Amino acid sequence: MGRLLTLASMLGLSAASALAHVGSPDVFFEGKAGEYRVFVTIRTPQVIPGVAEVEMRFPEPGVEQVKITPTPLTGLGAKFAPTADTAVQSRQDTQMYTGALWMMSSGEWQVRINVTGQKGAGELRVPVPALAQKTMGMDRTMAGILLALMVFLAAGIVSIFGAASREGKLPPGEQPSPSNIRRARIVMAVTAVAVVGIIFLGNQWWGAEAADYSKKIFKPLGVKPTLNGRFLNLQLEHTGWMQPAAFDDLVPDHGYLMHLFLVAKPDQSRIWHLHPALASNGVFTQDLGSLPAGKYQLFGDIVHRTGLPETVVTELDVPAAIDGDLQGDDSTNTLSDGFKMVMESPATVKAKTLQVMKFKLQDASGQPATGMELYLGMPAHAAVLKNDFAVFSHLHPSGTVPAASLAMAQPADSKADPHAGHNMTMTMSTAELPAEVTFPYGFPEPGSYRMFVQMKRAGKVETGVFPITVTQ
């Protein structure tokens, strides 16, 4: 195992591009461990095996100890958890705890957070995707140092063997004879050939190990879009990664096998949140309703049976406008006459920092909207998109974790609602739903973003669009 860890570390296989959240690899989650509300940030490993960094902030006091444990999300590994690590309390912020956990294999994991304190004990389980996605080259300075050390050691071995053969048996002070010198040169030549051979074989072994490991680097499913009148067909395609032969391992997330987002290019002026139906093995179909001619970027969220989320990405060219009406839960970014959505988020949004983004839906008089309803089983949905399309993330009020993965993390005998982490409003009646919602999220890099927020009122999905500038 030690050799494998060393190899993985030197290869530097990273998870920088992220599965269900394109260009946004970290996990952000708000939930409750028993009676303790907690905001969780999990920095996914840069290598597999690798270390996940876990940050937990408790808004209310009363926490005395926090322990964290990594296990696979499903299977036998989830039943036999290793010894928990005790999280470290921050000296600067006593309500902040941090820790680091090894994730030893590729796939969907979970971090179990066990809290004890003045309100008793509680547990929260947060799913985490851990997959290597690319191979990073070795730092040139480090490569130069290692090369120099290798040459020095190789030359030293040759010199030591030569000196031992030439002078090893001579009395002190006696000069080597010509025959000793010839023998030493022969030994040095043979040793040099042997050292070069060892280096060559070592390089071949290293290359074979690296090639074998590269096969495990995550390659997302491909998808091919085709238009048939007003219907869009999406054909999932294998890319050579460790994928099943048939596309029959998908599970519903909020009642749908795919959540599809169409975004107008290049200005991102409009977004469509659609739910294609599975027509056959790996083929989804969607009635597009009314869609203007133009180019669109497509992001399709799916969840595998293992709990692993994934986003398929492609482009679509619509040569002529399509006329029709959206049905069911499908929606686009429109607001009812007189209604508006406002953002009450931090004035300065910093990259790589957990932010709580807050939005309110108001009527024409500026009062909180009434008649609020759950949209796809929760108070709201949101999509975060960087202006260059390099970042896409589908958010819930609980954060970035899909509901399907969250449900799998619950104990088999648990009676807890797996949606309970999607804010306390999940237990309220429809009439009691507030007209405001928050999303915990950390923008992965500075730049210009748009955030599309969707809330449902009186049977209609209201969508607000908000430009956001993220600083370093």
Buried (B, 14 or more C-beta within 10 A) or exposed (E): EEEEBEBBEBBBBBBBBBBBBBBBBBBBBBBBBBBBBBBBBBBBBBBBBBBBBBBBBBEEEEBEEBBBBBBBBBEEBBEEEEEBBEBEBEEEEEBBBBBBBEBBEBBBBBBBBBBBBEBEEBBBBBBBBBBBBBEEEEEEEEEEEEEEEEEEEBEEBBEEBBBEBBBEEEEEEEEBEEEBBEBBEEBBEEBBEEBEEEEEEEEEEEEEBBEEBEEBBBBBBBBEBEBEEBBBBBBBEEEEBEBEEEBEEBBEBBEBBBBBBBBBBEEBEBBBBBBBEBBEEBBBBBBBBEBEEBEBBBBBBBBBEBBBBBBBBBEBEBEEEBEEEBEEBBBBBEBBEEBBBEBEBEEEBBBBEBBBBBBBBBBEEEEEBEBBBBBBBBBBBBBBBBBEBBBBBBBBBBBBBBBBBBBBBBEEEEEEEBBBBBBEBBEBEEEEBBBBBBBBBBBBBBBEBBBBBBBBBEEBBBBBBBEBEBEE
